[in-house]
Amino acid sequence: MSIVPPKGGSHHPTATQDLLTWTCDGCGDPILSGFVAVRYADIEAAGRAQTDWDRRHAGGLVVVLTRGEMAAMPEPAQWHAWHDDCGPHPGGNEYSFGQPPTFEAVLSWTVHLMEKNWFAATDWGPFLRRQLHPQGC
């Protein structure tokens, strides 16, 4: 997702002016119309893996983990952004958009997603970070 400054040269994002352009996970090009998605099967698998991991590492108020245990923590279900023609439509939560969204729209959608009981099993935060900095900056 890259920031497109509003006309007039302002570099300070405003919720109603700046647009976020998603980058396609398939071809790497900017998406003007497409969708973001996460697979239901991946959400369920990540949730089960996290529950199992938590059960094996349950302790008191403080749990000390080794580097190896931390590295073995389950991976969350991954969000992806796709052009309509590039995306596999994986059978999950798909959210289409016909134009790049504003910061306000993404923030509003994030709040909506946070209310879902499955949201914690996904990588929405890292996904947004990858979209904001597609070159890894």
N, C-alpha and C positions, 0 to 999 in steps of 0.2 A: 504494500500500500504506500503510495507516495503522496506527499502533500503538494497540491497544486495551489500556489498562492493566488489570492483574488487579484483582479485587475487593480492597478494602483500601486503595486509593488510592496504591499505590507508583508512582512515575514512572520508576523505574529498570528498564529491560527485563531480563528474565531469559529464558533460552533456552526454558524449559519452560512459562512462564506467558503471556507476551505473544503475541498473535496478530497476524498481518499480514493486513490486508484489502486485496486487490487492487482496483484501480479499473478498470472496464471501458473499453477503448479505443473501444467502439462507442457506448455511451450515457452514460458518465461516472459511473454509479452504482457503489456498492460491490458486490463479487462475493462471495456466500456459497458458491456452487457454480459452477464454470466451468473454464477452462483457460488456460494460457499457451502460446504457440506462436511458432515461428519457421519460415519457409518454407525447404525444402531448396533450391529454386531461388535464393532470395536468398543463402543461405550460399555456394553454389557461385559465383554471380556476384561476391559480395564477395571471396571468396578469389582468384578470377582477377584481379580489378581490383587487389587489393593486391599480388599477385605481379608484375603488369605495372608497377605504380607503383614497387615496390622495385627492379626491374630497371633502370628508367629513371633512378633516383636512386641507384644503387649508387656507392659511393666508398670512401674509406679508412675509418679509424676514426671520423672526424668528417665528417659531411655537413652542410653549411650550406644551409638552404632559405630561399627568399624567402617573403614572406607569401602571394603568389599560389600558389606551389607547395604550401604548407601547406593553403591553402583548397581546392586541387584534389585533396587526398588522398581516396581512395575512402571512401565511407560503408559502415559495417558492416551486416550483415543485422539487421533490427529484430525484437525480441521484442514481442509484444502479449499483453494479458490480455483475456479475453472472458467474458461470460456464455455459457452453452451456447446460449441463444436469439439472442444478438447476433453471435456469432462466425461467421466464414465457413468455419471448418475448412479452412485453406488448403493442406493436404497437406504436412506437414512434421513437425517435432518438436513434438508436442502433449503436454502434461502436464496431466492433469485433476486436480482436487481437489474433494472433497465438502464441505470446510469450510475456513475460513481456516487457513493453516499457521502454525506457531510460528517464531520466529527460528531455532531450532535446525534445524527442517526445511528452511528456505530456505538456511541455511548448509551443511547437509549436501548439499542438492541442488546448490548452487554448486560444492562440491568435486567432486561427481560429474561435473558438466558440464565443469569445467576439465580433466578427463582426456580429453575428446573432442578429436580432431584438428581439428575444425571450430569449436571454441568461440571462438578468437581472432577469427574473422571475424564475430562477432555483437556486439551492443550490450548484453549482459547487465548490465554495471555501470551504464551510463546508464539502462537500463530500470528497474533497482532504484531508482536515484535518482529517476526520474520517478514511480515508484509510491510511494516514501516521501514525496515532496513534490509531489503532483499540482497544486498551485497555483503551482509554480515557486519555492517558498521556498528 
